[in-house]
Structure formats: C-alpha cells, structure tokens
C-alpha cells in the first residue's frame, strides 16, 4: 500500500477510512473507543479490520488494523504492534529496521 509509515512511537496500527474504502469496504469488527494522539486530539474509530496480511521483504504477518475516520497524511500507519509481530528491532538513530526471515537477518535502511 502506498504511503505507509512505520512508527515505533505509535502503539497500534491504523488505516484511514479512505484507504479502507479503496479496499472495497471489507467487514469491520466493532470497537467503541476512540484513539488519542500524542497531542491529546482524538480520532473516531470506525472499527477493526481483522487479520490483515502485511508483507515486507517477502515476510508476511497477519494482524488487526484499526480504521479511523477521515483522511490522513498516509494510508497505513504501522505501530509497535506491527514491529512486535515482525519480531523486528528498530535503530532510530541510524533509521534502520532489522528482522529475521527464513534464517537470515533482513536489514532495511531509510
């Protein structure tokens, strides 16, 4: 998906409602809470898109992604839940992400 960001400071992964619509409006799981940003602003949560396959460098993980109302600066924001699912290690200073896949260490550099 174009315009994807990986952010280790974000606790959950989210997708914009516009990107969800572009996916054909797949069924969502009901979720009643709103999300609060670091600036204390809230985002209306439409639901949870379950079991989404996310592939990076041929490694696929399946995870739940929250769908938020309205446009965002990105289509998909992958947070700590994604990093944990990938078994990745982030080196923020050097802007590097490493994870194991098929017995090898995969290194992504921005």
C-alpha positions as CSV (number, residue, x, y, z in Angstrom):
1,X,0.0,0.0,0.0
2,X,1.4,3.4,-1.0
3,X,2.0,6.0,1.8
4,X,2.8,3.5,4.5
5,X,4.8,4.6,7.6
6,X,6.4,2.5,10.4
7,X,6.5,4.4,13.6
8,X,7.8,2.8,16.8
9,X,6.2,5.5,18.9
10,X,2.6,4.5,17.9
11,X,1.0,1.8,20.0
12,X,-1.5,0.5,17.4
13,X,-1.6,0.2,13.6
14,X,-4.2,2.3,11.8
15,X,-5.6,2.7,8.3
16,X,-7.5,5.7,7.0
17,X,-11.2,5.3,6.1
18,X,-10.4,6.4,2.6
19,X,-7.9,3.6,2.2
20,X,-10.4,1.2,3.7
21,X,-13.0,2.3,1.1
22,X,-10.4,1.7,-1.7
23,X,-10.0,-1.8,-0.4
24,X,-13.7,-2.4,-1.0
25,X,-15.1,-1.8,2.5
26,X,-14.3,-5.2,4.0
27,X,-16.2,-6.0,7.2
28,X,-15.0,-4.5,10.4
29,X,-15.1,-5.7,14.0
30,X,-17.0,-3.4,16.3
31,X,-14.8,-1.2,18.5
32,X,-16.3,1.5,20.7
33,X,-13.3,3.5,21.9
34,X,-11.6,6.5,20.2
35,X,-7.9,6.8,19.7
36,X,-6.0,9.6,21.5
37,X,-2.9,11.1,19.8
38,X,0.2,12.5,21.5
39,X,-1.3,16.0,21.2
40,X,-4.4,14.7,23.1
41,X,-6.5,15.0,20.0
42,X,-8.9,12.1,19.3
43,X,-9.7,10.2,16.2
44,X,-13.0,8.5,15.7
45,X,-12.6,4.7,15.3
46,X,-14.9,3.0,12.8
47,X,-13.8,-0.5,13.7
48,X,-11.1,-3.0,13.4
49,X,-10.1,-4.6,10.1
50,X,-9.2,-8.2,11.2
51,X,-6.4,-10.4,10.1
52,X,-4.8,-8.1,7.5
53,X,-1.8,-9.7,5.7
54,X,1.1,-7.2,5.7
55,X,4.2,-8.2,3.7
56,X,7.6,-6.6,3.9
57,X,10.5,-8.1,2.0
58,X,8.6,-11.4,1.5
59,X,7.8,-11.8,5.2
60,X,4.1,-11.7,5.9
61,X,2.4,-11.2,9.2
62,X,-1.4,-11.1,9.9
63,X,-2.7,-8.5,12.3
64,X,-5.7,-6.4,13.2
65,X,-5.6,-2.8,12.0
66,X,-7.8,0.0,13.3
67,X,-9.8,2.0,10.8
68,X,-10.1,5.7,11.6
69,X,-12.5,8.3,10.2
70,X,-11.3,10.8,7.6
71,X,-8.2,11.4,5.6
72,X,-4.7,11.1,7.0
73,X,-1.3,12.1,5.7
74,X,-0.7,8.4,5.0
75,X,-2.8,5.3,4.1
76,X,-1.4,2.9,6.6
77,X,0.5,3.6,9.9
78,X,2.2,0.6,11.3
79,X,3.0,0.9,15.0
80,X,4.6,-1.2,17.8
81,X,2.1,-4.0,17.3
82,X,3.4,-4.5,13.8
83,X,7.0,-4.2,15.0
84,X,6.4,-6.9,17.6
85,X,4.6,-9.1,15.1
86,X,7.5,-8.9,12.7
87,X,10.0,-9.6,15.5
88,X,11.8,-6.5,14.4
89,X,14.4,-4.3,16.0
90,X,14.5,-0.6,15.3
91,X,17.6,1.5,15.4
92,X,16.1,5.0,15.4
93,X,19.4,6.9,15.4
94,X,20.5,5.2,12.2
95,X,17.0,4.8,10.7
96,X,17.4,1.0,10.4
97,X,15.0,-1.8,10.9
98,X,16.1,-5.5,11.2
99,X,14.1,-8.7,11.4
100,X,14.7,-12.4,10.9
101,X,13.2,-14.1,7.9
102,X,13.9,-17.6,6.6
103,X,17.0,-17.9,8.8
104,X,18.5,-14.6,7.6
105,X,18.6,-11.1,9.1
106,X,16.8,-8.6,6.8
107,X,18.0,-5.0,7.1
108,X,16.0,-2.1,5.9
109,X,17.7,1.3,5.7
110,X,15.7,4.5,5.1
